[in-house]
Amino acid sequence: MKKISIVTPCYNEEKNVQDAYFRVKQVFSRLEKYSYEHLFIDNDSNDLTVIILKEIAKKDKNVKLIINHRNFGVVRSMYYALLQTTGDAVVFLAADLQEPPELIPEFIQKWEEGYQVVKGIKTSSKEIFLMYFLRSVYYYLVRAISDIKITSHFTGFGLYDKQVIEILREINDPYPYFRGLIEELGFSSFNIEYQQQQRKKGKSSYNLYRYFDEAMLGITSHSRIPLRIATIIGLIMSFFSLIVAIGYLIAKLMFWQSFPLGNAPVVVGLFLLSSIQLFFIGIIGEYIGLIHLRMLKRPLVLERERINFDNTSKSENDNCN
């Protein structure tokens, strides 16, 4: 009997984890040919999430739980949880249930047909239209500048063959951009479209900083074009400034008394160049920061506790910490 692993990261999801558990269990009650494990990884929630999950795990041994020492962020926590799975295929499912667990049978069907990656792709969303629009713009930008083809509106929701997970275990990246890695590995994939639902319970832990962090991670992990744009703009601005300077010098020499230099061009030029410099210094800083994180080689996650794992599970995955 083939085994399917479900991975659900949590942070302050006390109102959603029970629903997520029941809906996944209901799906697998109809999939009699498959066994499953449902792995929840908690990012040091400060509500009742852990208590609820412990009660669920006590009653159902199919449920596994990892509790982190602190909030390591969804990027690292999610990736770490994927590496702890033991199934023949792994499904990533967010705790907020904006992605429907009822698509899991379709994912499995396409996997059985030979696809190693089955992606859930949002074609529309019941969230605020502005958010969906901004995400569309972001994906367009990343696709335009990336060295690989990034799938638009792919959040990670989908199914991954165990061979994909084995390759991910070999990638020693302490701050990975999961969606980009999946595209870069180039496994055979199939897209299944769905409409994203609106979060019904609880409040999202995502804020502007986290959105910006993931956006910059996607850009800096898979594209050098921003650095090259900085170089090109620097050359163009230097050439343009030289031409303007020569023009001013000639005009002043020819019309010494009647041609005032004035402060406005100097001030405008200074602020323009300064803003361009600051922008690209920030871009370079993002790249340097990512290099710094990867050079430190810190663990993805440190566990406080794990529940319903056998004694060998931890030791087999020690190299993933």
C-alpha positions as CSV (number, residue, x, y, z in Angstrom):
1,M,0.0,0.0,0.0
2,K,1.4,3.4,-1.0
3,K,1.8,6.0,1.6
4,I,1.0,9.7,1.2
5,S,2.4,12.4,3.5
6,I,0.5,15.6,4.1
7,V,2.5,18.5,5.4
8,T,0.8,21.4,7.1
9,P,2.8,24.3,8.7
10,C,1.1,26.2,11.5
11,Y,1.4,29.4,13.4
12,N,-1.5,30.6,15.6
13,E,-4.0,28.5,13.7
14,E,-6.1,27.3,16.6
15,K,-9.3,27.9,14.7
16,N,-8.2,26.0,11.6
17,V,-6.1,23.0,12.5
18,Q,-9.0,20.8,13.6
19,D,-10.8,21.5,10.3
20,A,-7.7,20.8,8.3
21,Y,-7.3,17.5,10.1
22,F,-10.9,16.4,9.6
23,R,-11.0,17.4,6.0
24,V,-7.8,15.5,5.2
25,K,-9.0,12.5,7.1
26,Q,-12.3,12.6,5.2
27,V,-10.5,12.6,1.9
28,F,-8.4,9.6,2.8
29,S,-11.4,7.7,4.1
30,R,-12.4,7.5,0.4
31,L,-8.9,6.5,-0.7
32,E,-8.8,3.0,0.6
33,K,-5.8,2.0,-1.5
34,Y,-3.5,4.5,0.3
35,S,-2.3,5.0,3.8
36,Y,-1.3,8.4,5.0
37,E,0.4,10.5,7.6
38,H,-0.5,14.1,8.4
39,L,2.5,16.0,9.6
40,F,1.8,19.4,11.3
41,I,4.8,21.6,12.1
42,D,4.2,24.4,14.6
43,N,6.3,27.5,14.5
44,D,6.1,28.3,18.3
45,S,2.4,29.4,18.3
46,N,1.3,31.5,21.3
47,D,-2.3,30.4,21.1
48,L,-4.0,27.0,21.6
49,T,-2.7,25.5,18.4
50,V,-0.2,23.1,20.0
51,I,-2.6,21.9,22.7
52,I,-5.3,21.1,20.0
53,L,-2.7,19.3,17.8
54,K,-1.4,17.2,20.8
55,E,-5.0,16.1,21.5
56,I,-5.5,15.1,17.9
57,A,-2.2,13.3,17.8
58,K,-3.0,11.4,21.0
59,K,-6.2,10.0,19.4
60,D,-4.9,9.5,15.9
61,K,-1.4,8.0,15.2
62,N,-1.6,9.1,11.6
63,V,-1.0,12.6,12.9
64,K,2.6,13.6,13.5
65,L,3.6,16.8,15.2
66,I,6.8,18.8,15.3
67,I,7.0,21.8,17.6
68,N,9.8,24.3,16.9
69,H,11.9,26.1,19.6
70,R,10.9,29.4,18.1
71,N,9.3,30.9,15.0
72,F,11.8,30.1,12.2
73,G,9.5,31.5,9.5
74,V,7.3,29.7,7.1
75,V,10.0,29.3,4.4
76,R,12.3,27.3,6.6
77,S,9.7,25.5,8.7
78,M,7.7,24.3,5.6
79,Y,10.9,23.1,3.9
80,Y,12.1,21.3,7.0
81,A,8.8,19.5,7.4
82,L,8.9,18.2,3.8
83,L,12.2,16.6,4.6
84,Q,10.8,14.8,7.6
85,T,8.2,12.9,5.7
86,T,8.3,9.2,4.9
87,G,5.6,8.8,2.2
88,D,5.9,7.7,-1.4
89,A,4.5,11.2,-2.2
90,V,4.1,14.4,-0.2
91,V,1.3,16.9,-0.4
92,F,1.8,20.4,0.9
93,L,-1.4,22.0,2.4
94,A,-1.6,25.3,4.3
95,A,-3.5,25.3,7.6
96,D,-5.7,28.2,6.6
97,L,-7.6,26.0,4.1
98,Q,-7.6,28.5,1.3
99,E,-6.4,25.6,-0.8
100,P,-9.0,22.7,-0.9
101,P,-7.8,19.4,0.5
102,E,-10.5,17.8,-1.8
103,L,-8.0,18.2,-4.7
104,I,-5.7,15.6,-3.2
105,P,-7.3,12.6,-5.1
106,E,-6.7,14.5,-8.4
107,F,-3.1,15.1,-7.4
108,I,-2.7,11.4,-6.6
109,Q,-4.3,10.4,-9.9
110,K,-1.9,12.5,-11.9
111,W,1.0,11.2,-9.8
112,E,0.0,7.6,-10.6
113,E,0.0,8.6,-14.3
114,G,3.7,9.3,-14.0
115,Y,4.0,13.0,-13.1
116,Q,6.5,13.6,-10.3
117,V,5.2,17.0,-9.4
118,V,1.5,18.0,-9.5
119,K,1.0,21.7,-8.9
120,G,-2.2,23.5,-7.7
121,I,-2.5,26.7,-9.7
122,K,-4.8,29.5,-8.7
123,T,-6.8,30.8,-11.6
124,S,-8.9,33.1,-9.4
125,S,-9.2,34.0,-5.8
126,K,-11.9,35.1,-3.4
127,E,-9.3,37.3,-1.5
128,I,-9.0,41.0,-2.0
129,F,-8.7,41.7,-5.7
130,L,-5.8,44.1,-5.1
131,M,-3.7,41.3,-3.5
132,Y,-4.4,38.9,-6.4
133,F,-3.5,41.7,-8.9
134,L,-0.2,42.5,-7.1
135,R,0.7,38.8,-7.0
136,S,0.1,38.6,-10.8
137,V,2.4,41.6,-11.3
138,Y,5.0,40.0,-9.2
139,Y,4.9,36.7,-11.0
140,Y,5.1,38.5,-14.3
141,L,8.2,40.4,-13.1
142,V,9.9,37.3,-11.7
143,R,9.2,35.4,-14.9
144,A,10.7,38.2,-17.0
145,I,14.0,38.4,-15.1
146,S,14.4,34.9,-13.8
147,D,16.9,32.4,-15.2
148,I,14.1,29.7,-14.9
149,K,10.5,29.6,-15.8
150,I,8.5,30.4,-12.6
151,T,4.9,29.2,-12.6
152,S,2.5,32.0,-11.9
153,H,0.2,31.7,-8.9
154,F,1.8,28.5,-7.7
155,T,2.0,28.8,-3.9
156,G,3.6,25.4,-3.2
157,F,0.2,23.6,-2.8
158,G,0.6,20.4,-4.7
159,L,2.1,16.9,-4.6
160,Y,5.7,15.9,-4.8
161,D,7.1,12.4,-5.5
162,K,9.6,11.0,-2.9
163,Q,12.3,11.3,-5.5
164,V,11.8,15.0,-5.5
165,I,12.0,15.1,-1.7
166,E,15.2,13.0,-1.8
167,I,16.8,15.6,-4.1
168,L,15.7,18.4,-1.8
169,R,17.4,16.6,1.2
170,E,20.7,16.8,-0.7
171,I,20.4,20.5,-1.2
172,N,22.0,22.2,1.8
173,D,20.3,25.5,1.7
174,P,19.4,27.2,5.0
175,Y,17.0,29.6,3.4
176,P,15.5,28.0,0.3
177,Y,13.0,29.4,-2.2
178,F,11.0,26.2,-2.5
179,R,8.9,27.1,-5.5
180,G,12.0,28.2,-7.4
181,L,13.8,25.0,-6.5
182,I,10.9,22.9,-7.8
183,E,11.1,24.7,-11.1
184,E,14.9,24.5,-11.3
185,L,14.9,20.7,-10.7
186,G,12.8,20.3,-13.8
187,F,10.8,17.2,-12.8
188,S,7.8,16.3,-15.0
189,S,4.9,18.2,-13.7
190,F,1.1,18.7,-14.3
191,N,-0.9,21.8,-13.3
192,I,-4.4,21.5,-11.7
193,E,-6.3,24.7,-11.6
194,Y,-8.5,25.8,-8.6
195,Q,-10.1,28.9,-7.2
196,Q,-8.5,30.0,-3.9
197,Q,-10.9,30.5,-1.1
198,Q,-11.0,33.3,1.4
199,R,-9.7,32.6,4.9
200,K,-12.8,31.9,7.0
201,K,-11.2,31.6,10.5
202,G,-8.3,33.3,12.2
203,K,-5.9,35.9,11.1
204,S,-3.1,35.5,8.7
205,S,0.4,35.8,10.2
206,Y,1.7,37.3,6.9
207,N,2.4,41.0,6.9
208,L,4.0,43.4,4.4
209,Y,7.5,42.5,5.6
210,R,7.0,38.7,5.0
211,Y,5.5,39.3,1.6
212,F,8.5,41.5,0.7
213,D,10.9,38.9,2.2
214,E,9.5,36.1,0.0
215,A,9.4,38.4,-3.0
216,M,13.0,39.3,-2.7
217,L,14.0,35.7,-1.9
218,G,12.4,34.7,-5.2
219,I,14.2,37.3,-7.2
220,T,17.7,37.0,-5.6
221,S,17.6,33.2,-5.6
222,H,17.1,32.8,-9.3
223,S,18.1,35.9,-11.2
224,R,21.2,38.1,-11.6
225,I,19.5,40.5,-13.9
226,P,18.9,43.2,-11.2
227,L,22.6,43.4,-10.7
228,R,23.2,43.7,-14.4
229,I,20.5,46.4,-14.6
230,A,22.3,48.3,-11.9
231,T,25.5,48.2,-13.9
232,I,23.8,49.2,-17.2
233,I,21.9,52.1,-15.6
234,G,25.1,53.2,-13.8
235,L,26.9,53.3,-17.2
236,I,24.0,55.2,-18.9
237,M,23.7,57.7,-16.1
238,S,27.5,58.3,-16.0
239,F,27.5,58.9,-19.8
240,F,24.5,61.2,-19.5
241,S,26.0,63.1,-16.6
242,L,29.2,63.6,-18.6
243,I,27.3,65.0,-21.6
244,V,25.3,67.4,-19.4
245,A,28.5,68.5,-17.7
246,I,30.2,69.2,-21.0
247,G,27.2,71.0,-22.3
248,Y,27.0,73.2,-19.2
249,L,30.7,74.0,-19.4
250,I,30.5,75.0,-23.1
251,A,27.4,77.1,-22.5
252,K,29.1,78.9,-19.6
253,L,32.3,79.6,-21.5
254,M,30.3,80.9,-24.5
255,F,27.8,83.0,-22.5
256,W,29.8,83.7,-19.3
257,Q,27.7,86.7,-18.2
258,S,24.2,85.7,-19.3
259,F,24.1,82.0,-18.5
260,P,23.5,81.3,-14.8
261,L,24.3,77.8,-13.6
262,G,21.7,77.9,-10.8
263,N,21.2,75.4,-8.0
264,A,18.1,73.6,-9.3
265,P,19.9,71.3,-11.8
266,V,22.5,70.5,-9.2
267,V,19.9,69.6,-6.5
268,V,17.7,67.6,-8.8
269,G,20.7,65.7,-10.2
270,L,22.0,65.0,-6.8
271,F,18.7,63.6,-5.5
272,L,18.2,61.6,-8.7
273,L,21.6,60.0,-8.5
274,S,21.4,59.4,-4.8
275,S,18.0,57.7,-5.0
276,I,19.3,55.4,-7.8
277,Q,22.4,54.6,-5.8
278,L,20.4,53.8,-2.7
279,F,18.0,51.6,-4.6
280,F,20.7,49.5,-6.1
281,I,22.8,49.4,-3.0
282,G,19.6,47.8,-1.4
283,I,19.5,45.3,-4.2
284,I,23.1,44.4,-3.8
285,G,22.5,44.2,0.0
286,E,19.7,41.6,-0.6
287,Y,22.1,39.4,-2.6
288,I,24.9,39.8,0.1
289,G,22.4,39.0,2.8
290,L,21.3,35.8,1.1
291,I,25.0,34.8,0.6
292,H,25.6,35.5,4.3
293,L,22.7,33.3,5.4
294,R,23.9,30.5,3.2
295,M,27.6,30.8,4.3
296,L,26.6,30.5,8.0
297,K,25.0,27.1,7.3
298,R,22.7,27.3,10.3
299,P,20.1,24.6,10.8
300,L,16.7,25.1,9.1
301,V,14.8,24.5,12.3
302,L,15.5,23.4,15.9
303,E,12.9,21.1,17.4
304,R,11.5,21.4,20.9
305,E,9.4,18.3,20.6
306,R,8.1,15.7,18.1
307,I,5.1,13.4,18.6
308,N,4.1,10.1,16.9
309,F,7.5,9.6,15.2
310,D,9.3,6.3,15.6
311,N,12.8,6.2,17.0
312,T,14.5,6.1,13.6
313,S,12.8,9.0,12.0
314,K,14.9,11.7,13.7
315,S,18.2,10.1,13.1
316,E,17.5,9.5,9.5
317,N,16.9,13.1,8.9
318,D,19.5,14.6,11.2
319,N,21.4,15.9,8.1
320,C,18.4,18.0,7.2
321,N,18.5,20.1,10.4
